[in-house]
């Protein structure tokens, strides 16, 4: 299944994360990104946070118009992938060299509350709304990614 990188997002810590054109992906995440609470975010099992542009657009249509790529803390916003296939264990190739493996669903943080018109940030919880969650991935192969690069699910 093929898609592409819609946006790469980083911050000095916290949300929203802002778009950059290119990033170096290391074993612990995007080189330009930092986390305010490294015990909760980041580390080898939560190195890169991924999310779907189509899910963001669906949430916008539901009335959560303040939500946009990078707002919920994802590092890489992907488009063109069936998000129901993006589950723990699946590998995701970004660009020519970067290989990630989805490690877990990302629990929503209350800092995301203000992106939701009803303040119910649990809308992006896998537990409450399967298929709408961001995911954390570990880095199997580091490298450089650029917005617009191909994104491919490696199943099996």
KAVEN-V984203 format. One record per pair of residues at least 4 apart in sequence whose C-alpha atoms are under 8 Angstrom apart, sorted by the first residue. I is the first residue (numbers start at 1). GAP is how many residues later the second one is. Records with the same first field share a line. If there is no record, write none. Layout:
I=GAP + GAP
This chain:
1=80 + 81 + 151 + 152 + 153
2=78 + 79 + 148 + 149 + 150 + 151
3=75 + 76 + 77 + 78 + 147 + 148 + 149
4=74 + 75 + 76 + 90 + 144 + 145 + 146 + 147 + 148
5=71 + 72 + 73 + 74 + 89 + 141 + 142 + 143 + 144 + 145 + 146
6=47 + 70 + 71 + 72 + 73 + 141 + 142
7=12 + 13 + 14 + 62 + 63 + 69 + 70 + 71 + 140 + 141
8=10 + 11 + 12 + 13 + 14 + 15 + 62 + 67 + 68 + 69 + 138 + 139
9=8 + 9 + 10 + 11 + 60 + 61 + 64 + 65 + 66 + 67 + 68
10=7 + 8 + 9 + 10 + 20 + 22 + 23 + 24 + 60 + 65
11=4 + 5 + 6 + 7 + 21 + 22 + 23 + 24
12=21 + 22 + 23 + 24
13=20 + 21 + 22 + 23
14=21 + 22 + 59
15=55 + 56 + 57 + 58 + 96 + 97
16=54 + 55 + 56 + 57
17=53 + 54 + 55 + 56 + 57 + 58
18=52
19=51
20=127
21=125 + 126
22=122 + 123 + 124 + 125
23=7 + 8 + 9 + 121 + 122 + 123
24=6 + 7 + 8 + 118 + 119 + 120 + 121
25=4 + 5 + 6 + 73 + 114 + 117 + 118 + 119 + 120
26=4 + 5 + 113 + 116 + 117
27=17 + 20 + 111 + 112 + 113 + 114 + 115
28=14 + 15 + 16 + 18 + 19 + 20 + 110 + 111
29=4 + 13 + 14 + 15 + 17 + 18 + 19 + 110
30=17 + 18 + 45
35=6 + 7
37=4
38=4 + 5
41=5
42=4 + 5 + 6
43=4
44=94 + 95
45=58 + 91 + 92 + 93
46=57 + 58 + 90 + 91 + 92
47=89 + 90 + 91 + 92
48=26 + 27 + 28 + 88 + 89 + 90 + 91
49=24 + 25 + 26 + 27 + 57 + 85 + 86 + 87 + 88
50=24 + 25 + 26 + 27 + 28 + 84 + 85 + 86 + 87
51=4 + 23 + 25 + 26 + 27 + 82 + 83 + 84
52=4 + 25 + 26 + 27 + 29 + 31 + 82
53=4 + 16 + 24 + 25 + 26
54=4 + 25 + 26
55=4 + 77
56=4 + 11 + 12 + 13
57=4
58=4
59=4 + 5 + 6 + 8
60=4 + 5 + 6 + 7
61=4
63=53 + 54
64=51 + 52 + 53
65=50 + 51 + 52
66=49 + 50 + 51
67=4 + 5 + 48 + 49
68=4
69=5 + 8
70=4 + 5 + 6 + 7
71=41 + 44
72=40 + 43
74=60
78=73
81=71 + 72
82=4
83=48 + 49
84=47
85=5
86=4 + 16 + 49 + 67
87=15 + 17 + 18 + 48
88=13 + 14 + 15 + 16 + 17
89=12 + 13 + 14
90=11 + 12 + 63 + 64 + 65 + 66
91=8 + 9 + 10 + 11 + 62 + 63 + 64
92=7 + 8 + 9 + 10 + 59 + 60 + 61 + 62
93=4 + 5 + 6 + 7 + 57 + 58 + 59 + 60 + 61
94=4 + 5 + 6 + 51 + 55 + 56 + 57 + 58
95=49 + 50 + 51 + 54 + 55 + 56
96=54
97=44 + 45 + 46 + 47
98=41 + 42 + 43 + 44 + 45 + 46 + 47
99=40 + 41 + 42 + 43
100=37 + 38 + 39 + 40 + 41
101=36 + 37 + 38 + 39
102=33 + 34 + 35 + 36
103=32 + 33 + 34 + 35
104=31 + 32 + 33
105=21 + 28 + 29 + 30 + 31
106=19 + 20 + 27 + 28 + 29 + 30
107=17 + 18 + 19 + 26 + 27
108=4 + 13 + 14 + 16 + 17
109=4 + 12
110=11
112=4 + 9
113=6 + 7 + 8
114=5
115=4 + 6
116=4 + 5
121=4
122=6 + 7
123=5 + 6 + 9
124=4 + 5 + 8 + 9 + 10
125=4 + 5 + 7 + 8
126=4 + 5 + 6 + 7
129=4
145=4
